[in-house]
């Protein structure tokens, strides 16, 4: 039986039937503003706060101060303490983009990746990571290499990915196939506001509840409403929400 790493996100670990399989690399995709970065912060924060598991945060888009402010704004009040204590290690864009070369960047972080005090990792975002490479073949080779290093280092990882389409079926890239799990965060217009949903599309080595679940983002981060499964963005279940047996939403 596989061991599971709990996200600590209310409602999500139940949908995942226990959490994320240990040492897995999971892709979290969504439009801008759907909560991908918050998900990553919450995953690391909960790891230390609830499960005594250290984490590494890699961001190609923000500074350490930006990350600290984002964490504080969502109610992760002990974020700075965890960083100061070394329980969370942050590599920001100033460090990761310094060389402009992925191999040099990997050398910079490799020692911490292999440090046994860290169990979790977040890369925010894979979209920026891909800009290191000139073609898809090189991108695939290095992404495979990077994921293998994460697994060999005993890290259970979240990789965020920007997508421009609301419907996941229109943007299935190689990163979806190279990772162990795919989670989509979706924001659907609803009059003057919008509704938020989460869809766990794939998780290797574990059963999942393959429905779209509403979520909200408030003080304390993301909360998933497991008992409200079956909500549809467009009035009818979209085909990519069907389960493996061809059924629709639960």
ABEGO torsion letter per residue (X at the ends): XBBBBBAGBBGAAAAAGGEBBBGBBBBBBEBBGAGAAAAAAAAAAAAAAAAGBBBBBBBAABBAAAAAAAAAAAGBAAAAAAAAAGABBBBBAAAAAAAGBAAAAAAAAAAAAABAABABBBBOBAAAAAAABABAAAAAAAAAAAAAAAAAAGBBBBBBBBBABABAAABBBAAAAABABBBBBBBBBBEABBBBBBBBABBBGBBBBBBBBBBBBBBGEBBBBAAABGBBAAGBBBAAABBAAGBBBX
